[in-house]
Amino acid sequence: MKSLIASLALIISCTSCTSKSAVSTSSGAQVFAATSARQLSSASAPDLLTALNPVFLAASRNRRHYLATGIQNNMDYYGTPAIDAAFSATQIPSLGAAWYREAIRDRDLAPNFAEIVRQAHLNHMKVMATIFPDDADYNSTADASQYSGSQFVSSCGYAHVGAVSKLNLEKFQSRLSAYFQAVQQAGQNIEAIEVGNEMDTVCFNADVPWGTVATAAQTAQILQSYAAFFSASVSTIKIYFPYAVILPFAPADIPSTGWVGYHLNDSLNFISSLSNVNGVNYLALTNGVALHIYPSAENPLTTISSTGNILMIDQTRQIFGAQVPIYITEWGYNQASNRAAEMTQFLKAVSGYNSSGPILAAIYWAYNWESGKGTDLVDATGKILPEAFLLGQQW
């Protein structure tokens, strides 16, 4: 494992490398560069900036960053497929968003994913890909469905989930490679990749205890399993897209009541613990931090204060440092008469942070579980709602 990380460290320490697939430095998404493999394996999370390129960080402190908006249309998996097809094909490009987020899941859908990437680039959008484990990555159906049944479905919205610790990482890397090969064969690249999604909850990781708070020993084991998954992902990513932005999974935005015992406590510090897993600093292989923020009075971390502060962002900067880029890879508001005002307030609040450090993306999650409800941006007939065009404005 250490030899693998050392190899990856040497890859990303090349501060002068250039490529057509490299993300623009001016967008604030330059690959973080470590000064040496030794620093990669020794830097701690609170002192993470000492392992990053000091020249880039100095420039970052003196540059005005701008928030780029994006969208993920999740009716690929839920909702009304006919409306989804029309929205994705004809209306999403009209919004003017800078990012499109899509999931890497079923191996058979790799050609479809590559076409989505091509269409996004054709419409001047960057791609944020999110890596999910899939049933095919497990050795048995039992492993792939460790949590299932009516209670799981009612809580999480789908049939089952497996534990990250039980993944067959060779099968996983084979599937991931199939996706990346399909993208390359289409003549495309991927600008940013999240390694996992909300893996601090029972809905996306059956290693998280169901109904009880994880002990310190359980949390340590969950960290070990995720680190192995992260390492397998990064080693594959670097083969195909060496200049892609790499992010650890975004913790779930969990209400303060009702979900105790179904997610890890203090997930931001869980992510920061990736700075030392058996002596390896996995955070040094990342290019920032991903967050999911759904502003709600039910969660004090996501409430927008009268001064425009969001506690989750404040805590993230306290833990990781103000100059570590933040990508908000999910946010949204349920349909309501005042939603345009809510969305505007959120985008202004997030953009306001860019005077002191980079928040580079805010990707809206459009999800319709029932007509007229959810965070979707079209009405029951498929007509785009006016507030959707807020995603095309500069913030």
ZAPA-10406 format. One line per field, with one value per residue (C-alpha): residue in one letter; x, y, z. Coordinates in steps of 0.1 Angstrom, whole numbers, plus 5000, padded with zeros to 4 digits. Last residue first. Layout:
residues N
residuo [A; ...]
east [X; ...]
north [Y; ...]
up [Z; ...]
//
This chain:
residues 395
residuo [W; Q; Q; G; L; L; F; A; E; P; L; I; K; G; T; A; D; V; L; D; T; G; K; G; S; E; W; N; Y; A; W; Y; I; A; A; L; I; P; G; S; S; N; Y; G; S; V; A; K; L; F; Q; T; M; E; A; A; R; N; S; A; Q; N; Y; G; W; E; T; I; Y; I; P; V; Q; A; G; F; I; Q; R; T; Q; D; I; M; L; I; N; G; T; S; S; I; T; T; L; P; N; E; A; S; P; Y; I; H; L; A; V; G; N; T; L; A; L; Y; N; V; G; N; V; N; S; L; S; S; I; F; N; L; S; D; N; L; H; Y; G; V; W; G; T; S; P; I; D; A; P; A; F; P; L; I; V; A; Y; P; F; Y; I; K; I; T; S; V; S; A; S; F; F; A; A; Y; S; Q; L; I; Q; A; T; Q; A; A; T; A; V; T; G; W; P; V; D; A; N; F; C; V; T; D; M; E; N; G; V; E; I; A; E; I; N; Q; G; A; Q; Q; V; A; Q; F; Y; A; S; L; R; S; Q; F; K; E; L; N; L; K; S; V; A; G; V; H; A; Y; G; C; S; S; V; F; Q; S; G; S; Y; Q; S; A; D; A; T; S; N; Y; D; A; D; D; P; F; I; T; A; M; V; K; M; H; N; L; H; A; Q; R; V; I; E; A; F; N; P; A; L; D; R; D; R; I; A; E; R; Y; W; A; A; G; L; S; P; I; Q; T; A; S; F; A; A; D; I; A; P; T; G; Y; Y; D; M; N; N; Q; I; G; T; A; L; Y; H; R; R; N; R; S; A; A; L; F; V; P; N; L; A; T; L; L; D; P; A; S; A; S; S; L; Q; R; A; S; T; A; A; F; V; Q; A; G; S; S; T; S; V; A; S; K; S; T; C; S; T; C; S; I; I; L; A; L; S; A; I; L; S; K; M]
east [4780; 4777; 4742; 4735; 4723; 4697; 4681; 4664; 4644; 4622; 4608; 4614; 4583; 4582; 4545; 4547; 4569; 4607; 4636; 4634; 4642; 4614; 4577; 4555; 4552; 4567; 4602; 4618; 4655; 4675; 4708; 4723; 4761; 4779; 4815; 4848; 4846; 4881; 4893; 4889; 4869; 4854; 4832; 4807; 4799; 4784; 4761; 4751; 4743; 4723; 4703; 4695; 4683; 4661; 4647; 4640; 4624; 4598; 4567; 4580; 4597; 4622; 4656; 4690; 4726; 4750; 4786; 4796; 4833; 4856; 4892; 4918; 4928; 4908; 4923; 4912; 4896; 4886; 4877; 4853; 4839; 4831; 4816; 4793; 4784; 4770; 4775; 4755; 4755; 4718; 4729; 4723; 4713; 4734; 4751; 4720; 4702; 4664; 4662; 4673; 4699; 4707; 4745; 4765; 4803; 4834; 4869; 4899; 4924; 4930; 4961; 4975; 4944; 4955; 4983; 4998; 5011; 4986; 4958; 4970; 4956; 4925; 4915; 4904; 4875; 4864; 4869; 4843; 4820; 4816; 4793; 4790; 4755; 4725; 4727; 4711; 4690; 4658; 4671; 4701; 4692; 4719; 4737; 4757; 4795; 4810; 4832; 4869; 4877; 4900; 4904; 4914; 4950; 4960; 4928; 4933; 4960; 4956; 4920; 4928; 4953; 4929; 4900; 4920; 4934; 4900; 4885; 4914; 4910; 4873; 4880; 4905; 4882; 4853; 4877; 4886; 4849; 4842; 4869; 4858; 4823; 4796; 4763; 4736; 4706; 4724; 4762; 4781; 4799; 4767; 4779; 4757; 4723; 4739; 4756; 4793; 4798; 4779; 4790; 4822; 4855; 4844; 4859; 4866; 4875; 4866; 4881; 4867; 4876; 4847; 4873; 4886; 4851; 4846; 4880; 4871; 4839; 4855; 4884; 4858; 4844; 4878; 4887; 4856; 4862; 4898; 4885; 4862; 4841; 4834; 4848; 4827; 4796; 4767; 4735; 4698; 4665; 4662; 4647; 4670; 4648; 4617; 4638; 4660; 4629; 4613; 4642; 4679; 4713; 4739; 4728; 4760; 4776; 4746; 4745; 4780; 4816; 4809; 4818; 4789; 4765; 4779; 4801; 4795; 4821; 4808; 4818; 4819; 4819; 4827; 4800; 4805; 4774; 4796; 4814; 4782; 4771; 4804; 4802; 4767; 4778; 4806; 4780; 4758; 4788; 4796; 4760; 4766; 4791; 4763; 4775; 4795; 4772; 4768; 4774; 4773; 4792; 4793; 4755; 4742; 4706; 4700; 4722; 4698; 4668; 4671; 4686; 4684; 4650; 4635; 4649; 4638; 4602; 4600; 4618; 4594; 4609; 4639; 4672; 4679; 4656; 4687; 4695; 4728; 4734; 4763; 4773; 4807; 4817; 4844; 4878; 4896; 4933; 4958; 4954; 4953; 4986; 5003; 4987; 5000; 5035; 5034; 5026; 5008; 5021; 5024; 4988; 4977; 4987; 4953; 4951; 4985; 5015; 5037; 5030; 5027; 5057; 5079; 5066; 5078; 5067; 5031; 5013; 4975; 4961; 4948; 4911; 4913; 4896; 4927; 4947; 4926; 4919; 4944; 4930; 4950; 4980; 5007; 5033; 5052; 5041; 5049; 5042; 5010; 5028; 5054; 5027; 5009; 5041; 5045; 5009; 5014; 5046; 5028; 5000]
north [5346; 5346; 5336; 5304; 5285; 5312; 5299; 5271; 5297; 5302; 5266; 5244; 5229; 5191; 5188; 5182; 5212; 5214; 5222; 5192; 5197; 5175; 5180; 5190; 5155; 5130; 5118; 5145; 5151; 5180; 5182; 5216; 5217; 5245; 5248; 5265; 5276; 5291; 5312; 5346; 5366; 5334; 5330; 5355; 5331; 5307; 5333; 5348; 5313; 5304; 5337; 5333; 5298; 5308; 5338; 5315; 5289; 5313; 5297; 5262; 5233; 5217; 5234; 5222; 5214; 5187; 5187; 5217; 5218; 5234; 5243; 5242; 5278; 5283; 5254; 5217; 5217; 5253; 5257; 5227; 5241; 5274; 5257; 5236; 5266; 5286; 5323; 5349; 5374; 5366; 5329; 5304; 5271; 5242; 5231; 5240; 5211; 5210; 5247; 5236; 5245; 5214; 5213; 5184; 5190; 5179; 5188; 5197; 5184; 5150; 5128; 5146; 5136; 5100; 5106; 5072; 5062; 5034; 5058; 5093; 5122; 5102; 5113; 5146; 5128; 5114; 5150; 5161; 5132; 5142; 5113; 5086; 5078; 5058; 5059; 5093; 5099; 5114; 5147; 5169; 5165; 5148; 5165; 5134; 5136; 5144; 5116; 5124; 5146; 5142; 5169; 5152; 5157; 5121; 5111; 5075; 5059; 5083; 5074; 5038; 5044; 5069; 5045; 5016; 5040; 5054; 5019; 5010; 5042; 5035; 5002; 5016; 5044; 5020; 5000; 5031; 5040; 5005; 5008; 5042; 5029; 5036; 5049; 5023; 5019; 5003; 5004; 5020; 4992; 4989; 5020; 5041; 5043; 5034; 5068; 5080; 5069; 5099; 5094; 5077; 5089; 5122; 5128; 5161; 5172; 5140; 5135; 5130; 5114; 5089; 5062; 5080; 5081; 5044; 5036; 5055; 5036; 5002; 5011; 5017; 4982; 4965; 4986; 4973; 4937; 4940; 4958; 4929; 4950; 4936; 4965; 4990; 4972; 4965; 4984; 4974; 4982; 5019; 5049; 5052; 5051; 5035; 5010; 5002; 4996; 4974; 4951; 4956; 4961; 4935; 4936; 4934; 4909; 4886; 4888; 4875; 4883; 4921; 4947; 4936; 4950; 4984; 5008; 5044; 5068; 5104; 5121; 5159; 5169; 5204; 5221; 5239; 5223; 5199; 5191; 5180; 5161; 5142; 5134; 5121; 5100; 5085; 5077; 5059; 5038; 5029; 5019; 4981; 4985; 4999; 5028; 5059; 5088; 5122; 5158; 5185; 5217; 5253; 5260; 5281; 5269; 5263; 5231; 5216; 5222; 5201; 5167; 5165; 5180; 5160; 5128; 5135; 5142; 5109; 5091; 5104; 5100; 5081; 5067; 5090; 5114; 5125; 5156; 5169; 5205; 5231; 5265; 5280; 5302; 5327; 5331; 5363; 5356; 5365; 5335; 5312; 5326; 5319; 5284; 5276; 5287; 5268; 5235; 5214; 5192; 5222; 5230; 5198; 5209; 5203; 5172; 5157; 5155; 5124; 5102; 5130; 5148; 5119; 5116; 5151; 5187; 5177; 5192; 5200; 5197; 5230; 5237; 5274; 5283; 5302; 5270; 5254; 5218; 5195; 5174; 5191; 5184; 5202; 5190; 5218; 5210; 5173; 5162; 5145; 5116; 5113; 5110; 5083; 5062; 5068; 5058; 5025; 5018; 5025; 5000]
up [4917; 4879; 4867; 4849; 4879; 4887; 4855; 4874; 4894; 4864; 4863; 4833; 4819; 4822; 4826; 4864; 4869; 4862; 4886; 4909; 4946; 4959; 4954; 4925; 4911; 4935; 4942; 4920; 4925; 4910; 4930; 4924; 4921; 4939; 4927; 4935; 4971; 4974; 5003; 5019; 4993; 4981; 5013; 4999; 4970; 4995; 5011; 4977; 4963; 4994; 4995; 4957; 4962; 4991; 4971; 4941; 4964; 4978; 4962; 4971; 4955; 4978; 4981; 4969; 4975; 4963; 4951; 4972; 4962; 4988; 4979; 5007; 5013; 5045; 5063; 5067; 5101; 5106; 5070; 5072; 5104; 5088; 5058; 5080; 5101; 5071; 5075; 5057; 5086; 5095; 5096; 5068; 5085; 5073; 5105; 5125; 5109; 5112; 5103; 5068; 5042; 5022; 5020; 5007; 5010; 4990; 5002; 4981; 4956; 4970; 4971; 5001; 5019; 5017; 5042; 5049; 5083; 5089; 5080; 5087; 5067; 5061; 5096; 5081; 5065; 5099; 5113; 5088; 5097; 5133; 5143; 5118; 5104; 5113; 5151; 5154; 5123; 5138; 5151; 5141; 5104; 5083; 5054; 5043; 5042; 5008; 4996; 4991; 4962; 4932; 4906; 4873; 4861; 4859; 4840; 4827; 4848; 4877; 4881; 4886; 4914; 4929; 4930; 4946; 4972; 4980; 4985; 5007; 5027; 5030; 5046; 5070; 5080; 5086; 5108; 5128; 5132; 5145; 5171; 5182; 5186; 5160; 5173; 5171; 5148; 5119; 5123; 5094; 5075; 5054; 5034; 5012; 5031; 5064; 5064; 5065; 5029; 5017; 4981; 4970; 4955; 4939; 4905; 4887; 4851; 4833; 4798; 4763; 4730; 4731; 4735; 4765; 4781; 4774; 4789; 4820; 4825; 4818; 4842; 4870; 4863; 4864; 4895; 4914; 4904; 4917; 4948; 4958; 4981; 5016; 5036; 5016; 5030; 5008; 5000; 4994; 4977; 4972; 4990; 5020; 5051; 5036; 5016; 5047; 5068; 5041; 5036; 5028; 5045; 5037; 5001; 4981; 5005; 5003; 4965; 4965; 4955; 4954; 4928; 4905; 4931; 4925; 4945; 4936; 4921; 4915; 4883; 4882; 4845; 4831; 4811; 4777; 4760; 4739; 4771; 4788; 4757; 4756; 4793; 4789; 4760; 4781; 4808; 4783; 4771; 4807; 4815; 4814; 4844; 4866; 4887; 4879; 4889; 4871; 4880; 4853; 4859; 4845; 4845; 4816; 4821; 4784; 4785; 4811; 4789; 4757; 4764; 4802; 4806; 4777; 4790; 4826; 4815; 4798; 4827; 4854; 4889; 4900; 4886; 4856; 4875; 4893; 4873; 4887; 4882; 4883; 4896; 4894; 4924; 4917; 4934; 4939; 4939; 4966; 4989; 4959; 4946; 4979; 4980; 4945; 4954; 4987; 4969; 4995; 5023; 5047; 5039; 5057; 5091; 5107; 5085; 5094; 5070; 5072; 5042; 5017; 5032; 5025; 4989; 4984; 4979; 4974; 4945; 4945; 4910; 4898; 4904; 4911; 4879; 4868; 4871; 4843; 4847; 4830; 4801; 4775; 4796; 4815; 4841; 4859; 4895; 4892; 4928; 4916; 4900; 4927; 4953; 4933; 4933; 4971; 4976; 4957; 4976; 5009; 5000]
//
